């Protein structure tokens, strides 16, 4: 017969083995739960990343539609309601659903409407709201709205191809005050002196890379700035070769950087 402690020791070993097995089972359950939680988290992260990618795709698809409208307007050089556009309900690049298209990332539809704060029917300067509604291939949507204007030569206080007659230069003279914008394809000639140098109160653009100053005149005459090496105007047409522009000083209009900042602030 074995000693008592030897006989009871077998029970203790079995109890110890059972306890270890229980701990192993608990650990396995915990690991399984942790794994399931990580899988759920990974799936949620993947879905969120997918939504973010789809939103970015929708944004850039809308931008593509906007650039297409601007390119057409630049080429045609007419008010939107006179630009013939196949497939548009109105027959022109004007109204709702006037243009549609697709990119590798989605599709877009364009509306071109009068700026409600402006009267295009009676004013030479035309202002429009261009709205592009885009849907990405992932099903996300984004809308870009832009306020733009189309200028013709009536928009300029002074616009010319040459600042000379034959071989004689034409000068802006002392005391001249030019209240509107100026755009010339030639070199500007500025004559200073008494009673005061000429003053240009709005932006002046010249296709030349220099200005001809005489009698003490200098760049201080340009109160709202001077642009040299500007793209020459196409004098043969009514509208300028770069006549459609974003009005970044208007509340509803944002430059591309601002639109990107707004998008990232919204979507994280």
Beta strands, then each sheet from edge to edge (+ up, - down):
strand 1: 95-102
strand 2: 106-114
strand 3: 126-136
strand 4: 141-152
strand 5: 158-160
strand 6: 164-165
strand 7: 168-169
strand 8: 177-178
strand 9: 182-184
strand 10: 188-191
strand 11: 199-200
strand 12: 204-206
strand 13: 211-214
strand 14: 226-227
strand 15: 239-246
sheet 1: 1+ 2- 3+ 4- 15+
sheet 2: 5+ 9+ 12+ 14+
sheet 3: 6+ 7-
sheet 4: 8+ 11+
sheet 5: 10+ 13+
end
